[in-house]
Amino acid sequence: MAGSAAPVVAAGEDPTTTTFTITPADVQYTGGTTTFDITVTSESGAIPQGPVYIHTSGCLFGSPLVSGTLDAEGKASLTYTFVAPYEYQLTACYGPPADSAFQSSISGDLPYSVVDNVTTPTLTITPADQQYAGGTVTFDVAVTAASGAIPQGNVAIMTGGFCGMGSPLAFGGLDAEGKASFQETFDTPSDWIFAVCYSAAEGTTFQDSETEYQSYKIVDNVTTPTLTITPADQQYAGGTVTFDVVVTAASGTTPQGNVAIIIGGFCGMGSPIASGPLDAEGKASFQETFDTPSDWIFAVCYSAAEGTTFQDSETEYQSYTIVEETTTSSTTTSSTTTESSTTTETASTTTTTATETTTVTETTTSDTASTSVSSTTTDSSSTTETSSTTDSSSSETSSSTSQGNSSTSSAATTTTSFAGSVSNETTGPQTDTLGEPRSGRTPNLPWLLLAALGVLAGSLIVAAPTNRRREHEGADETAG
């Protein structure tokens, strides 16, 4: 911005012209520095000397805003800082010394605005929009000024009300870059509103300012437990069941606290079958043995450690079966019966042999036990009868032997022998009872009678075994 005016001419004086330029042009912010560049020239071409002034109400009235002296080139540069907003009319004035040949002169009026040095604070919250209870919230504040200068002063994080009222959540001064940062932790879930208040430092012309409120949520740090049972679904009675527990948190941090394996009811009620703390990775593992077959249900209860903001949680129940262990048994029964009968007669020279064998085998198989029963029975009988007749002798022999049974073999044998001999021959002279020869008697009549009786008796003896054999054969046919 530049201003000039026609010089005031007096008789015998050299007329002059005064011009000036304002920087920044047109407008300045309070606290900002304004520069006035003034040049005075003369009609004769000589370089004017003397003081120059910047006035806000004309050159003839009041005190100048700023003043200075022309240099060897007839120029001057004056600066001024406006501390209050105002709409000005500015004039540059040249006033030569009393003994100078130069004539005084003034510039034209220039309108000039001085405005508030508006500041603009900004608030950035991390993480955006919400945080989990117990998590850290970071508030980053930056304040800028319309003049481009770096604001000085303090900022406060407000949770309600107007700036300057109540107690702020956080408070501190801006750094050399016009910034500030605060961190806060919220342990209780809630809906919040946050804003920044900027207060300019005393002696500066920065304008106080504030942001609008923005909504922010602190939410429960929800946890999620999981339960893995090994082996899955079922185990045999007496076998080991492993319970692996993992707890995670919505915030991504590792939960601290204890977990319990419960078999019914609600968390915190009754006695759990296993419990213990989570490790540094939020995990726990338990092993249990169940001796009795049964249907079970299992769930996990998580209890957050005191002083933490993790939320208690639990799993749903899952079914699990303890079953009876399968066994294997084997039973084998074997029975063998053998019956043998032999009859031999030597009179009519007939031999009969009969053999009967029976085998029974029974096998029962189950999973783990083996029982074997084997029985063999052998029944064998043999009968032999022999009969013979001669003229000179008669004899009868009968024998009966053995009958037996055993688990592997049994033999019974019966033998009957008969021998009779009758003869009408004599090998020496007949004598009487006194041993004297009886040649005059009927030859051998008594002995013939005895021989006949012997033959009859032998026939009866021979017939008896034959009848027994026939009875035995009949019994065999009936059994067959």
Secondary structure per residue as TSV (DSSP state, phi and psi in degrees):
chain	resnum	aa	ss	phi	psi
A	1	M	-	360.0	132.2
A	2	A	E	-131.1	149.8
A	3	G	E	-138.2	145.6
A	4	S	E	-151.6	162.8
A	5	A	E	-153.8	160.2
A	6	A	-	-69.6	139.1
A	7	P	-	-67.6	154.7
A	8	V	-	-86.9	121.8
A	9	V	-	-104.7	130.7
A	10	A	-	-121.9	156.1
A	11	A	T	-59.5	128.4
A	12	G	T	82.4	7.2
A	13	E	-	-113.4	156.2
A	14	D	B	-91.3	116.0
A	15	P	-	-62.8	148.3
A	16	T	E	-128.2	162.6
A	17	T	E	-130.8	131.1
A	18	T	E	-113.4	128.5
A	19	T	E	-129.6	154.6
A	20	F	E	-149.6	157.3
A	21	T	E	-127.1	137.7
A	22	I	E	-108.3	132.7
A	23	T	E	-132.8	126.7
A	24	P	S	-71.2	153.4
A	25	A	S	-75.0	145.3
A	26	D	S	73.2	-45.5
A	27	V	E	-147.1	149.2
A	28	Q	E	-143.5	151.0
A	29	Y	E	-89.7	145.5
A	30	T	T	-54.9	136.0
A	31	G	T	89.1	-10.8
A	32	G	-	-87.0	152.9
A	33	T	E	-93.3	128.8
A	34	T	E	-108.2	137.9
A	35	T	E	-111.7	131.6
A	36	F	E	-113.1	114.9
A	37	D	E	-102.0	116.4
A	38	I	E	-113.6	136.4
A	39	T	E	-130.2	133.2
A	40	V	E	-122.3	126.5
A	41	T	E	-119.9	160.1
A	42	S	E	-116.6	160.2
A	43	E	S	-70.4	-31.9
A	44	S	S	-78.6	-14.9
A	45	G	S	96.4	-8.3
A	46	A	-	-70.3	154.5
A	47	I	-	-89.9	118.1
A	48	P	-	-65.4	152.3
A	49	Q	-	-128.2	150.9
A	50	G	S	134.0	-178.0
A	51	P	E	-83.0	154.6
A	52	V	E	-130.9	157.2
A	53	Y	E	-141.0	151.8
A	54	I	E	-113.7	120.3
A	55	H	E	-115.2	152.3
A	56	T	S	-106.5	-2.3
A	57	S	S	-145.9	36.4
A	58	G	-	92.3	156.1
A	59	C	T	-77.5	-17.0
A	60	L	T	-98.3	-4.5
A	61	F	S	-130.6	145.1
A	62	G	S	69.9	-175.9
A	63	S	-	-93.3	143.9
A	64	P	-	-69.3	155.3
A	65	L	S	-69.2	-41.5
A	66	V	E	-156.7	152.3
A	67	S	E	-140.5	162.6
A	68	G	E	-166.3	-172.0
A	69	T	E	-127.0	140.6
A	70	L	-	-67.2	145.5
A	71	D	-	-89.4	-168.0
A	72	A	T	-65.9	-17.1
A	73	E	T	-100.2	4.8
A	74	G	S	78.8	29.3
A	75	K	E	-126.9	159.9
A	76	A	E	-151.9	145.9
A	77	S	E	-126.0	117.8
A	78	L	E	-116.9	144.9
A	79	T	E	-123.8	153.4
A	80	Y	E	-153.6	144.5
A	81	T	E	-111.1	123.6
A	82	F	-	-90.3	126.7
A	83	V	-	-102.9	-6.2
A	84	A	S	-138.4	144.6
A	85	P	-	-66.2	141.1
A	86	Y	E	-169.8	154.5
A	87	E	E	-102.7	111.5
A	88	Y	E	-104.5	157.1
A	89	Q	E	-119.8	113.1
A	90	L	E	-107.4	140.0
A	91	T	E	-134.9	138.6
A	92	A	E	-98.5	134.9
A	93	C	E	-126.4	136.5
A	94	Y	E	-113.9	128.5
A	95	G	-	-129.6	101.6
A	96	P	-	-68.5	159.6
A	97	P	-	-63.0	163.3
A	98	A	T	-61.8	-35.2
A	99	D	T	-94.0	12.7
A	100	S	-	-84.1	151.0
A	101	A	S	-85.3	-7.3
A	102	F	B	-85.5	147.2
A	103	Q	-	-91.2	143.8
A	104	S	-	-67.9	159.1
A	105	S	E	-155.8	159.6
A	106	I	E	-131.4	155.3
A	107	S	-	-89.7	174.0
A	108	G	-	-75.9	162.8
A	109	D	-	-78.3	138.1
A	110	L	E	-118.9	127.4
A	111	P	E	-72.5	141.6
A	112	Y	E	-149.2	133.1
A	113	S	E	-105.8	131.9
A	114	V	E	-113.9	121.7
A	115	V	E	-118.8	165.2
A	116	D	-	-59.6	143.1
A	117	N	B	-83.3	83.1
A	118	V	-	-63.1	137.7
A	119	T	E	-113.1	152.5
A	120	T	E	-132.0	107.4
A	121	P	E	-88.1	149.6
A	122	T	E	-130.1	147.4
A	123	L	E	-125.3	124.4
A	124	T	E	-117.6	125.1
A	125	I	E	-109.0	131.9
A	126	T	E	-127.8	130.5
A	127	P	S	-70.0	158.1
A	128	A	S	-70.2	143.9
A	129	D	S	73.3	-44.9
A	130	Q	E	-157.4	162.4
A	131	Q	E	-143.9	155.3
A	132	Y	E	-82.9	146.2
A	133	A	T	-52.3	132.9
A	134	G	T	91.0	-11.8
A	135	G	-	-87.0	159.2
A	136	T	E	-88.7	133.2
A	137	V	E	-110.6	130.0
A	138	T	E	-107.7	129.5
A	139	F	E	-111.3	113.8
A	140	D	E	-107.0	124.8
A	141	V	E	-118.9	137.3
A	142	A	E	-135.7	137.6
A	143	V	E	-124.3	128.5
A	144	T	E	-118.6	159.7
A	145	A	E	-120.4	148.4
A	146	A	T	-62.5	-28.9
A	147	S	T	-74.1	-13.2
A	148	G	S	90.9	-12.1
A	149	A	-	-73.4	156.3
A	150	I	-	-85.0	119.5
A	151	P	-	-62.8	149.3
A	152	Q	-	-120.9	144.8
A	153	G	E	146.2	-157.8
A	154	N	E	-124.5	155.4
A	155	V	E	-129.4	151.9
A	156	A	E	-135.5	142.9
A	157	I	E	-94.5	116.6
A	158	M	E	-102.9	148.7
A	159	T	S	-115.6	13.5
A	160	G	S	157.8	161.6
A	161	G	S	80.4	-163.6
A	162	F	-	-106.0	156.5
A	163	C	T	-59.3	136.6
A	164	G	T	89.9	-4.4
A	165	M	S	-114.3	141.5
A	166	G	S	72.4	-174.2
A	167	S	-	-103.3	127.4
A	168	P	-	-73.9	160.2
A	169	L	S	-69.0	-39.1
A	170	A	E	-148.5	152.8
A	171	F	E	-151.0	142.4
A	172	G	E	-178.3	169.9
A	173	G	E	-90.1	153.4
A	174	L	-	-72.3	147.5
A	175	D	-	-86.5	-171.4
A	176	A	T	-65.0	-15.6
A	177	E	T	-101.2	6.0
A	178	G	S	75.9	32.7
A	179	K	E	-128.0	161.1
A	180	A	E	-155.0	152.0
A	181	S	E	-139.8	139.6
A	182	F	E	-136.0	150.7
A	183	Q	E	-129.3	135.9
A	184	E	E	-137.5	151.8
A	185	T	E	-119.7	133.7
A	186	F	-	-116.2	119.4
A	187	D	-	-90.5	-15.8
A	188	T	S	-117.7	130.1
A	189	P	-	-59.5	134.6
A	190	S	E	-169.1	161.7
A	191	D	E	-96.6	124.9
A	192	W	E	-118.0	162.9
A	193	I	E	-130.9	138.2
A	194	F	E	-129.6	144.4
A	195	A	E	-147.8	164.5
A	196	V	E	-115.4	134.8
A	197	C	E	-112.8	129.8
A	198	Y	E	-110.2	129.8
A	199	S	E	-119.1	119.0
A	200	A	E	-67.2	146.9
A	201	A	-	-66.2	146.7
A	202	E	T	-61.5	139.8
A	203	G	T	89.1	-5.9
A	204	T	-	-102.9	165.0
A	205	T	-	-107.1	15.0
A	206	F	B	-68.2	141.3
A	207	Q	-	-85.2	135.8
A	208	D	-	-60.2	150.8
A	209	S	E	-157.7	171.2
A	210	E	E	-155.5	160.5
A	211	T	-	-95.9	169.4
A	212	E	-	-78.8	161.0
A	213	Y	-	-75.2	142.7
A	214	Q	E	-125.2	143.4
A	215	S	E	-78.3	147.8
A	216	Y	E	-152.0	142.5
A	217	K	E	-114.9	137.2
A	218	I	E	-108.3	119.3
A	219	V	E	-116.7	162.7
A	220	D	-	-58.9	140.3
A	221	N	B	-83.9	81.8
A	222	V	-	-64.3	137.0
A	223	T	E	-113.6	153.7
A	224	T	E	-132.2	107.9
A	225	P	E	-89.0	149.1
A	226	T	E	-129.1	146.8
A	227	L	E	-124.5	125.7
A	228	T	E	-118.2	124.2
A	229	I	E	-108.6	131.5
A	230	T	E	-126.9	130.7
A	231	P	S	-69.5	157.3
A	232	A	S	-69.4	143.6
A	233	D	S	73.7	-45.9
A	234	Q	E	-157.0	162.2
A	235	Q	E	-146.6	155.9
A	236	Y	E	-80.4	148.5
A	237	A	T	-54.9	132.6
A	238	G	T	91.8	-12.3
A	239	G	-	-85.3	161.1
A	240	T	E	-88.3	133.2
A	241	V	E	-111.7	128.4
A	242	T	E	-106.3	130.5
A	243	F	E	-112.1	112.4
A	244	D	E	-105.6	125.2
A	245	V	E	-118.7	135.8
A	246	V	E	-131.7	132.5
A	247	V	E	-120.7	127.8
A	248	T	E	-118.6	159.5
A	249	A	E	-121.2	147.3
A	250	A	T	-62.1	-28.0
A	251	S	T	-74.7	-13.4
A	252	G	S	88.9	-8.0
A	253	T	S	-80.4	161.1
A	254	T	-	-85.9	121.4
A	255	P	-	-63.7	150.1
A	256	Q	-	-121.5	146.5
A	257	G	E	143.4	-158.5
A	258	N	E	-122.8	154.9
A	259	V	E	-127.8	152.6
A	260	A	E	-137.3	142.3
A	261	I	E	-95.7	116.6
A	262	I	E	-112.2	157.2
A	263	I	S	-119.5	15.7
A	264	G	S	162.3	161.7
A	265	G	S	79.2	-158.1
A	266	F	-	-109.5	158.2
A	267	C	T	-59.7	135.8
A	268	G	T	91.3	-5.7
A	269	M	S	-112.4	142.0
A	270	G	S	72.5	-174.9
A	271	S	-	-106.7	127.2
A	272	P	-	-73.6	158.3
A	273	I	S	-80.0	-19.1
A	274	A	E	-158.9	146.8
A	275	S	E	-156.3	157.5
A	276	G	E	174.5	171.0
A	277	P	E	-81.5	155.6
A	278	L	-	-74.2	149.8
A	279	D	-	-87.4	-171.7
A	280	A	T	-64.6	-15.4
A	281	E	T	-102.2	8.1
A	282	G	S	74.3	32.8
A	283	K	E	-127.2	158.7
A	284	A	E	-153.4	152.1
A	285	S	E	-139.9	138.5
A	286	F	E	-134.4	151.4
A	287	Q	E	-129.0	133.2
A	288	E	E	-134.9	152.4
A	289	T	E	-120.3	132.3
A	290	F	-	-115.0	118.6
A	291	D	-	-88.8	-16.0
A	292	T	S	-117.7	130.5
A	293	P	-	-58.2	133.9
A	294	S	E	-169.8	163.2
A	295	D	E	-98.4	127.5
A	296	W	E	-119.9	162.1
A	297	I	E	-131.4	138.3
A	298	F	E	-128.2	144.5
A	299	A	E	-146.5	163.5
A	300	V	E	-113.1	135.4
A	301	C	E	-113.2	129.4
A	302	Y	E	-110.2	129.4
A	303	S	E	-118.3	119.4
A	304	A	E	-66.6	147.2
A	305	A	-	-67.1	147.7
A	306	E	T	-61.8	141.8
A	307	G	T	87.5	-5.6
A	308	T	-	-105.0	167.1
A	309	T	-	-112.1	17.2
A	310	F	B	-69.0	143.5
A	311	Q	-	-86.6	135.9
A	312	D	-	-61.1	149.7
A	313	S	E	-156.1	171.5
A	314	E	E	-154.4	159.6
A	315	T	-	-94.2	168.1
A	316	E	-	-76.7	160.5
A	317	Y	-	-73.8	144.5
A	318	Q	E	-127.0	141.7
A	319	S	E	-79.1	148.0
A	320	Y	E	-151.1	143.9
A	321	T	E	-121.7	131.1
A	322	I	E	-102.0	118.8
A	323	V	E	-111.3	159.9
A	324	E	-	-76.0	139.1
A	325	E	-	-72.2	135.0
A	326	T	-	-72.9	137.1
A	327	T	-	-117.3	162.4
A	328	T	E	-130.1	130.5
A	329	S	E	-134.6	154.6
A	330	S	E	-140.9	129.1
A	331	T	E	-127.2	129.3
A	332	T	E	-128.1	127.1
A	333	T	E	-121.4	127.5
A	334	S	E	-130.3	130.4
A	335	S	E	-134.3	129.0
A	336	T	E	-128.9	126.6
A	337	T	E	-121.6	126.8
A	338	T	E	-127.7	126.2
A	339	E	E	-123.4	127.3
A	340	S	E	-130.6	134.5
A	341	S	E	-134.7	131.7
A	342	T	E	-131.8	128.7
A	343	T	E	-124.1	128.0
A	344	T	E	-126.7	126.9
A	345	E	E	-121.2	128.1
A	346	T	E	-119.0	88.5
A	347	A	T	-160.3	-53.1
A	348	S	T	-102.6	3.9
A	349	T	T	53.8	59.3
A	350	T	E	-123.1	132.4
A	351	T	E	-126.3	128.8
A	352	T	E	-123.1	130.3
A	353	T	E	-125.3	129.2
A	354	A	E	-130.3	133.2
A	355	T	E	-131.7	130.5
A	356	E	E	-126.7	127.6
A	357	T	E	-128.6	129.1
A	358	T	E	-127.9	128.9
A	359	T	E	-124.1	125.9
A	360	V	E	-122.3	127.1
A	361	T	E	-125.9	128.3
A	362	E	E	-127.1	127.9
A	363	T	E	-129.0	127.0
A	364	T	E	-122.7	127.9
A	365	T	E	-122.2	127.7
A	366	S	-	-129.3	-162.3
A	367	D	E	-82.8	-41.2
A	368	T	E	-124.0	-16.7
A	369	A	E	-110.0	145.5
A	370	S	E	-130.4	123.9
A	371	T	E	-125.7	130.0
A	372	S	E	-127.4	125.4
A	373	V	E	-121.7	124.9
A	374	S	E	-127.3	129.9
A	375	S	E	-134.5	129.5
A	376	T	E	-129.3	125.7
A	377	T	E	-123.0	126.6
A	378	T	E	-122.2	122.9
A	379	D	E	-116.8	116.1
A	380	S	E	-130.9	130.9
A	381	S	E	-132.6	144.8
A	382	S	E	-139.0	130.6
A	383	T	E	-126.6	128.1
A	384	T	E	-126.4	126.3
A	385	E	E	-122.3	133.9
A	386	T	E	-130.3	129.3
A	387	S	-	-134.1	134.2
A	388	S	-	-142.9	152.4
A	389	T	-	-129.0	132.2
A	390	T	-	-134.1	171.8
A	391	D	B	-79.8	-21.5
A	392	S	S	-103.8	-20.5
A	393	S	-	-148.4	159.4
A	394	S	-	-136.3	128.5
A	395	S	-	-143.9	154.0
A	396	E	-	-134.3	126.8
A	397	T	-	-125.5	130.5
A	398	S	-	-135.5	131.1
A	399	S	-	-139.1	146.9
A	400	S	-	-137.7	126.7
A	401	T	-	-132.2	162.3
A	402	S	-	7.5	142.8
A	403	Q	-	-145.0	132.5
A	404	G	-	-151.0	160.9
A	405	N	-	-136.0	145.1
A	406	S	-	-148.8	167.7
A	407	S	S	-71.0	-20.7
A	408	T	S	-111.7	-35.6
A	409	S	-	-156.3	149.3
A	410	S	-	-141.7	135.2
A	411	A	-	-135.5	131.7
A	412	A	-	-128.3	128.6
A	413	T	-	-131.5	129.7
A	414	T	-	-123.6	128.5
A	415	T	-	-128.9	126.9
A	416	T	-	-121.9	126.8
A	417	S	-	-123.2	138.1
A	418	F	-	-133.3	132.9
A	419	A	-	-135.5	125.8
A	420	G	-	-130.6	141.3
A	421	S	-	-137.0	123.2
A	422	V	B	-122.9	131.2
A	423	S	-	-135.9	139.8
A	424	N	-	-91.9	6.1
A	425	E	-	-91.8	148.7
A	426	T	-	-121.7	143.7
A	427	T	S	-102.6	-4.9
A	428	G	S	-144.5	174.9
A	429	P	-	-67.3	142.8
A	430	Q	-	-71.1	139.9
A	431	T	B	-128.5	162.5
A	432	D	-	-86.8	-167.3
A	433	T	T	-65.8	-17.1
A	434	L	T	-97.6	2.8
A	435	G	S	88.8	9.0
A	436	E	-	-90.3	147.0
A	437	P	B	-62.6	139.4
A	438	R	-	-121.1	61.8
A	439	S	T	-67.2	-18.9
A	440	G	T	-87.7	-5.1
A	441	R	S	-93.1	174.1
A	442	T	-	-66.6	124.7
A	443	P	T	-68.0	124.0
A	444	N	T	57.1	26.7
A	445	L	H	-62.8	-46.6
A	446	P	H	-62.9	-38.6
A	447	W	H	-68.2	-33.4
A	448	L	H	-64.0	-38.3
A	449	L	H	-65.8	-42.9
A	450	L	H	-63.8	-37.5
A	451	A	H	-65.1	-39.5
A	452	A	H	-63.1	-42.5
A	453	L	H	-61.7	-38.7
A	454	G	H	-64.4	-40.6
A	455	V	H	-61.3	-42.7
A	456	L	H	-62.0	-44.2
A	457	A	H	-63.8	-38.3
A	458	G	H	-64.4	-38.4
A	459	S	H	-62.0	-41.0
A	460	L	H	-64.1	-40.4
A	461	I	H	-66.5	-40.2
A	462	V	H	-66.6	-38.5
A	463	A	H	-66.7	-33.1
A	464	A	H	-62.0	-49.4
A	465	P	H	-63.1	-33.7
A	466	T	H	-63.0	-43.2
A	467	N	H	-62.2	-39.5
A	468	R	H	-64.8	-40.6
A	469	R	H	-61.2	-44.5
A	470	R	H	-62.6	-40.4
A	471	E	H	-59.5	-43.3
A	472	H	H	-61.4	-44.1
A	473	E	H	-61.9	-38.9
A	474	G	H	-64.9	-38.8
A	475	A	H	-64.9	-37.8
A	476	D	H	-64.1	-41.8
A	477	E	H	-63.7	-37.9
A	478	T	H	-65.3	-41.8
A	479	A	H	-66.3	-35.6
A	480	G	-	-67.1	360.0
